[in-house]
Amino acid sequence: MRTLLVALVMAGAALPALAADRCDVPKEKWRPVDELKAELTAKGWQIANVKTEDGCYEVYGKDDTGKRVEIFFDPATFEAVGSDD
């Protein structure tokens, strides 16, 4: 039982570290958020909000098909790196 408890505590402690690694880009290499918005808008997206989370830009809005999205983008390359869905 104690071994299981220790394993669970260790796994829980690792979760914040994993989330922080989603986008590991130094701030000086980040491109402006307005460039990301312009790029996505040109592709037909409707952007409601962009915030910073886990070292990424997190975009809230609708993609080019009209689907509601919450997607993380690398702030240097604007590559989609996942979502919380």
DSSP file (Angstrom, degrees, kcal/mol; ACC not computed):
  #  RESIDUE AA STRUCTURE BP1 BP2  ACC     N-H-->O    O-->H-N    N-H-->O    O-->H-N    TCO  KAPPA ALPHA  PHI   PSI    X-CA   Y-CA   Z-CA
    1    1 A M     >        0   0    0      0, 0.0     4,-2.2     0, 0.0     5,-0.2   0.000 360.0 360.0 360.0 -43.6    0.0    0.0    0.0
    2    2 A R  H  >  +     0   0    0      1,-0.2     4,-2.5     2,-0.2     5,-0.2   0.886 360.0  53.4 -63.4 -38.4    2.8    2.4    0.9
    3    3 A T  H  > S+     0   0    0      1,-0.2     4,-2.3     2,-0.2    -1,-0.2   0.902 108.8  49.6 -62.9 -41.4    4.6    1.7   -2.4
    4    4 A L  H  > S+     0   0    0      2,-0.2     4,-2.4     1,-0.2    -2,-0.2   0.913 110.5  50.2 -63.4 -43.2    1.4    2.5   -4.3
    5    5 A L  H  X S+     0   0    0     -4,-2.2     4,-2.3     1,-0.2    -2,-0.2   0.918 110.8  48.6 -62.2 -44.7    1.0    5.8   -2.4
    6    6 A V  H  X S+     0   0    0     -4,-2.5     4,-2.4     1,-0.2    -1,-0.2   0.910 111.2  51.0 -61.9 -42.6    4.5    6.8   -3.1
    7    7 A A  H  X S+     0   0    0     -4,-2.3     4,-2.4     1,-0.2    -2,-0.2   0.902 110.5  48.6 -62.8 -41.9    4.1    6.0   -6.8
    8    8 A L  H  X S+     0   0    0     -4,-2.4     4,-2.4     2,-0.2    -1,-0.2   0.901 111.6  49.0 -65.5 -41.4    0.9    8.1   -7.0
    9    9 A V  H  X S+     0   0    0     -4,-2.3     4,-2.0     2,-0.2    -2,-0.2   0.918 112.7  48.0 -64.2 -43.1    2.5   11.1   -5.2
   10   10 A M  H  X S+     0   0    0     -4,-2.4     4,-1.2     2,-0.2    -2,-0.2   0.902 112.0  49.4 -65.5 -41.0    5.5   10.9   -7.6
   11   11 A A  H  X S+     0   0    0     -4,-2.4     4,-0.9     1,-0.2     3,-0.3   0.911 111.1  49.9 -64.7 -41.9    3.3   10.6  -10.7
   12   12 A G  H  < S+     0   0    0     -4,-2.4     3,-0.5     1,-0.2    -1,-0.2   0.864 107.6  53.9 -64.1 -36.6    1.3   13.6   -9.5
   13   13 A A  H  X S+     0   0    0     -4,-2.0     4,-0.5     1,-0.2    -1,-0.2   0.787 105.4  55.0 -68.7 -26.7    4.4   15.7   -8.9
   14   14 A A  H  X S+     0   0    0     -4,-1.2     4,-2.0    -3,-0.3    -1,-0.2   0.737  89.0  78.3 -78.8 -22.6    5.6   15.0  -12.5
   15   15 A L  H  X S+     0   0    0     -4,-0.9     4,-2.2    -3,-0.5     5,-0.2   0.904  91.1  49.4 -58.8 -47.6    2.4   16.3  -14.1
   16   16 A P  H  > S+     0   0    0      0, 0.0     4,-2.0     0, 0.0    -1,-0.2   0.884 110.4  52.6 -60.5 -34.7    3.2   20.0  -13.8
   17   17 A A  H  X S+     0   0    0     -4,-0.5     4,-0.9    -3,-0.2    -2,-0.2   0.895 108.5  50.1 -66.5 -39.2    6.6   19.4  -15.3
   18   18 A L  H >< S+     0   0    0     -4,-2.0     3,-0.6     1,-0.2     4,-0.2   0.916 110.4  49.6 -65.0 -42.6    5.1   17.6  -18.2
   19   19 A A  H >< S+     0   0    0     -4,-2.2     3,-1.5     1,-0.2     4,-0.3   0.892 106.9  55.1 -63.6 -39.5    2.6   20.4  -18.9
   20   20 A A  H 3< S+     0   0    0     -4,-2.0     3,-0.5     1,-0.3    -1,-0.2   0.746 101.1  60.5 -66.5 -23.0    5.4   23.0  -18.7
   21   21 A D  T << S+     0   0    0     -4,-0.9     3,-0.4    -3,-0.6    -1,-0.3   0.468  73.6  96.5 -84.5  -1.7    7.3   21.2  -21.4
   22   22 A R  S <  S+     0   0    0     -3,-1.5     2,-0.4     1,-0.3    -1,-0.2   0.926 104.5  11.6 -55.4 -46.3    4.5   21.5  -24.0
   23   23 A C        +     0   0    0     31,-1.2     2,-0.8    -3,-0.5    -1,-0.3  -0.914  69.9 179.8-133.4 105.4    6.3   24.6  -25.5
   24   24 A D        +     0   0    0     -2,-0.4    31,-0.1    -3,-0.4    -3,-0.1  -0.627  30.3 139.1-107.5  72.5    9.8   25.1  -24.2
   25   25 A V        -     0   0    0     -2,-0.8     5,-0.1    30,-0.3    -2,-0.1  -0.965  55.5-116.6-120.8 126.7   10.8   28.2  -26.2
   26   26 A P    >   -     0   0    0      0, 0.0     3,-2.3     0, 0.0     4,-0.4  -0.348  28.4-119.6 -59.9 141.3   12.8   31.1  -24.7
   27   27 A K  G >  S+     0   0    0      1,-0.3     3,-1.6     2,-0.2    -2,-0.0   0.811 110.4  64.4 -53.7 -35.2   10.7   34.3  -24.6
   28   28 A E  G 3  S+     0   0    0      1,-0.3    -1,-0.3     3,-0.0    -3,-0.0   0.657 101.2  52.0 -67.8 -12.5   13.2   36.2  -26.9
   29   29 A K  G <  S+     0   0    0     -3,-2.3    -1,-0.3     2,-0.1    -2,-0.2   0.454  83.5 114.9 -99.2  -2.8   12.4   33.7  -29.7
   30   30 A W    <   -     0   0    0     -3,-1.6    46,-0.2    -4,-0.4     3,-0.1  -0.451  60.6-138.2 -69.7 137.5    8.6   34.2  -29.5
   31   31 A R        -     0   0    0     44,-3.0     5,-0.1    -2,-0.2    -2,-0.1  -0.626  39.2 -83.3 -86.5 155.4    6.9   35.8  -32.5
   32   32 A P    >>  -     0   0    0      0, 0.0     4,-1.1     0, 0.0     3,-1.1  -0.293  30.0-128.9 -61.9 142.2    4.2   38.4  -31.9
   33   33 A V  H 3> S+     0   0    0      1,-0.3     4,-2.5     2,-0.2     5,-0.2   0.804 107.4  65.5 -61.4 -30.1    0.7   37.0  -31.2
   34   34 A D  H 3> S+     0   0    0      1,-0.2     4,-2.3     2,-0.2    -1,-0.3   0.834  97.7  54.7 -62.9 -31.4   -0.6   39.4  -33.8
   35   35 A E  H <> S+     0   0    0     -3,-1.1     4,-2.3     2,-0.2    -1,-0.2   0.903 108.4  48.2 -66.7 -40.8    1.3   37.4  -36.5
   36   36 A L  H  X S+     0   0    0     -4,-1.1     4,-2.6     2,-0.2     5,-0.2   0.931 111.9  49.3 -64.3 -45.3   -0.3   34.2  -35.3
   37   37 A K  H  X S+     0   0    0     -4,-2.5     4,-2.7     1,-0.2     5,-0.2   0.922 112.4  47.9 -59.5 -44.5   -3.8   35.8  -35.4
   38   38 A A  H  X S+     0   0    0     -4,-2.3     4,-2.1     2,-0.2    -1,-0.2   0.899 111.9  50.0 -63.6 -41.3   -3.1   37.1  -38.9
   39   39 A E  H  X S+     0   0    0     -4,-2.3     4,-0.8     2,-0.2    -2,-0.2   0.926 114.9  42.6 -63.7 -45.4   -1.9   33.8  -40.1
   40   40 A L  H ><>S+     0   0    0     -4,-2.6     5,-2.4     1,-0.2     3,-0.5   0.891 112.6  52.8 -70.4 -39.2   -4.9   31.9  -38.7
   41   41 A T  H ><5S+     0   0    0     -4,-2.7     3,-1.7    -5,-0.2    -1,-0.2   0.888 104.9  55.9 -62.7 -39.1   -7.4   34.5  -39.9
   42   42 A A  H 3<5S+     0   0    0     -4,-2.1    -1,-0.2     1,-0.3    -2,-0.2   0.767 104.5  54.5 -63.6 -25.2   -5.9   34.3  -43.5
   43   43 A K  T <<5S-     0   0    0     -4,-0.8    -1,-0.3    -3,-0.5    -2,-0.2   0.397 130.0 -96.0 -88.4   2.0   -6.7   30.5  -43.3
   44   44 A G  T < 5S+     0   0    0     -3,-1.7    -3,-0.2     1,-0.3    -2,-0.1   0.546  76.4 143.4  97.9   7.9  -10.3   31.2  -42.5
   45   45 A W      < -     0   0    0     -5,-2.4     2,-0.5    -6,-0.1    -1,-0.3  -0.466  44.0-141.8 -78.9 153.3  -10.2   30.9  -38.7
   46   46 A Q  E     -A   62   0A   0     16,-2.6    16,-2.6    -2,-0.1     2,-0.6  -0.974  18.6-153.2-113.3 114.8  -12.2   33.2  -36.4
   47   47 A I  E     +A   61   0A   0     -2,-0.5    14,-0.2    14,-0.2     3,-0.1  -0.786  23.1 170.9 -95.8 121.5  -10.1   34.1  -33.3
   48   48 A A  E     -     0   0A   0     12,-2.7     2,-0.3    -2,-0.6    13,-0.2   0.823  68.9 -14.0 -92.2 -39.8  -12.0   34.9  -30.1
   49   49 A N  E     -A   60   0A   0     11,-1.9    11,-3.1     2,-0.0     2,-0.4  -0.985  49.9-157.5-162.0 149.8   -9.1   35.0  -27.7
   50   50 A V  E     +A   59   0A   0     -2,-0.3     2,-0.3     9,-0.2     9,-0.2  -0.994  21.5 168.4-133.2 129.0   -5.4   34.1  -27.4
   51   51 A K  E     -A   58   0A   0      7,-2.3     7,-3.8    -2,-0.4     2,-0.5  -0.858  35.1-108.6-131.4 170.8   -3.7   33.6  -24.1
   52   52 A T  E     +A   57   0A   0     -2,-0.3     2,-0.3     5,-0.2     5,-0.2  -0.884  44.4 155.4-103.3 127.2   -0.4   32.2  -22.9
   53   53 A E  E >   +A   56   0A   0      3,-2.0     3,-2.2    -2,-0.5    -2,-0.0  -0.981  63.9   2.2-151.4 139.9   -0.4   28.9  -21.1
   54   54 A D  T 3  S-     0   0    0     -2,-0.3   -31,-1.2     1,-0.3     3,-0.1   0.784 128.7 -59.8  55.4  30.4    2.3   26.1  -20.7
   55   55 A G  T 3  S+     0   0    0      1,-0.3   -30,-0.3   -33,-0.1    -1,-0.3   0.606 120.2  98.9  76.6  11.3    4.7   28.3  -22.6
   56   56 A C  E <  S-A   53   0A   0     -3,-2.2    -3,-2.0    18,-0.1     2,-0.5  -0.734  81.0-105.4-120.3 168.5    2.5   28.3  -25.7
   57   57 A Y  E     -AB  52  73A   0     16,-2.4    16,-3.0    -2,-0.2     2,-0.6  -0.871  33.9-154.9 -87.5 130.5   -0.1   30.5  -27.3
   58   58 A E  E     -AB  51  72A   0     -7,-3.8    -7,-2.3    -2,-0.5     2,-0.5  -0.948   8.6-156.5-110.3 118.5   -3.5   29.0  -26.6
   59   59 A V  E     -AB  50  71A   0     12,-3.1    12,-2.0    -2,-0.6     2,-0.4  -0.806   8.1-167.9-101.3 130.4   -6.0   30.0  -29.3
   60   60 A Y  E     +AB  49  70A   0    -11,-3.1   -12,-2.7    -2,-0.5   -11,-1.9  -0.959  46.2  69.1-112.8 131.6   -9.8   30.0  -28.7
   61   61 A G  E    S-AB  47  69A   0      8,-2.0     8,-3.1    -2,-0.4     2,-0.4  -0.973  81.7 -49.4 164.9-147.5  -12.1   30.3  -31.6
   62   62 A K  E     -AB  46  68A   0    -16,-2.6   -16,-2.6    -2,-0.3     6,-0.2  -0.985  43.8-136.5-127.1 136.5  -13.3   28.5  -34.7
   63   63 A D    >   -     0   0    0      4,-2.5     3,-1.9    -2,-0.4   -17,-0.1  -0.070  45.8 -78.9 -79.0-172.6  -11.2   26.8  -37.3
   64   64 A D  T 3  S+     0   0    0      1,-0.3    -1,-0.1     2,-0.1   -19,-0.1   0.613 132.0  53.2 -68.0 -11.4  -11.7   27.0  -41.0
   65   65 A T  T 3  S-     0   0    0      2,-0.1    -1,-0.3     0, 0.0     3,-0.1   0.445 119.8-107.2 -98.0  -2.8  -14.5   24.5  -40.9
   66   66 A G  S <  S+     0   0    0     -3,-1.9     2,-0.3     1,-0.3    -2,-0.1   0.466  71.5 144.6  90.5   2.3  -16.4   26.4  -38.2
   67   67 A K        -     0   0    0      1,-0.1    -4,-2.5    -5,-0.0    -1,-0.3  -0.566  55.7-114.5 -76.3 134.6  -15.5   23.9  -35.4
   68   68 A R  E     -B   62   0A   0     -2,-0.3     2,-0.3    -6,-0.2    -6,-0.3  -0.495  44.7-175.6 -67.1 135.3  -14.9   25.5  -32.0
   69   69 A V  E     -B   61   0A   0     -8,-3.1    -8,-2.0    -2,-0.2     2,-0.3  -0.957  34.8-170.8-137.2 152.5  -11.3   25.0  -31.0
   70   70 A E  E     +B   60   0A   0     -2,-0.3    14,-0.5   -10,-0.2     2,-0.4  -0.861  34.3 167.6-135.5  99.7   -8.9   25.5  -28.1
   71   71 A I  E     -BC  59  83A   0    -12,-2.0   -12,-3.1    -2,-0.3     2,-0.4  -0.936  31.5-134.1-126.3 139.5   -5.4   24.7  -29.6
   72   72 A F  E     -BC  58  82A   0     10,-3.5     9,-3.0    -2,-0.4    10,-0.6  -0.729  22.5-165.9 -89.4 137.4   -1.9   25.3  -28.4
   73   73 A F  E     -BC  57  80A   0    -16,-3.0   -16,-2.4    -2,-0.4     7,-0.2  -0.972  28.3-111.3-125.1 140.1    0.7   26.7  -30.8
   74   74 A D     >  -     0   0    0      5,-2.8     4,-2.2    -2,-0.4     5,-0.1  -0.525  28.1-139.8 -62.4 128.5    4.4   26.9  -30.5
   75   75 A P  T  4 S+     0   0    0      0, 0.0   -44,-3.0     0, 0.0    -1,-0.1   0.618  96.4  43.0 -73.9 -11.2    5.2   30.6  -30.1
   76   76 A A  T  4 S+     0   0    0    -46,-0.2    -2,-0.0     3,-0.1   -46,-0.0   0.806 130.1  20.2 -98.4 -38.0    8.2   30.5  -32.3
   77   77 A T  T  4 S-     0   0    0      2,-0.1     3,-0.1   -46,-0.1   -47,-0.0   0.590  89.5-131.6-108.1 -14.9    7.0   28.4  -35.2
   78   78 A F     <  +     0   0    0     -4,-2.2     2,-0.3     1,-0.3     3,-0.0   0.702  52.4 154.8  63.1  22.4    3.2   28.6  -34.9
   79   79 A E        -     0   0    0     -5,-0.1    -5,-2.8     1,-0.1     2,-0.3  -0.639  51.6-112.7 -76.5 134.6    3.1   24.9  -35.2
   80   80 A A  E     -C   73   0A   0     -2,-0.3    -7,-0.3    -7,-0.2     3,-0.1  -0.528  35.0-178.6 -67.0 129.9    0.0   23.3  -33.5
   81   81 A V  E     -     0   0A   0     -9,-3.0     2,-0.2     1,-0.4    -8,-0.2   0.172  47.8 -79.2-120.7  16.8    1.2   21.3  -30.5
   82   82 A G  E     -C   72   0A   0    -10,-0.6   -10,-3.5     3,-0.0    -1,-0.4  -0.628  38.1-111.1 123.0-177.3   -2.1   19.9  -29.2
   83   83 A S  E     -C   71   0A   0    -12,-0.2   -12,-0.2    -2,-0.2   -25,-0.0  -0.894  27.8-109.1-147.5 174.7   -5.1   20.7  -27.2
   84   84 A D              0   0    0    -14,-0.5   -13,-0.1    -2,-0.3    -2,-0.0   0.419 360.0 360.0 -90.3   1.5   -6.7   19.9  -23.9
   85   85 A D              0   0    0    -15,-0.3    -1,-0.2     0, 0.0   -14,-0.0   0.489 360.0 360.0 -74.9 360.0   -9.5   17.9  -25.6
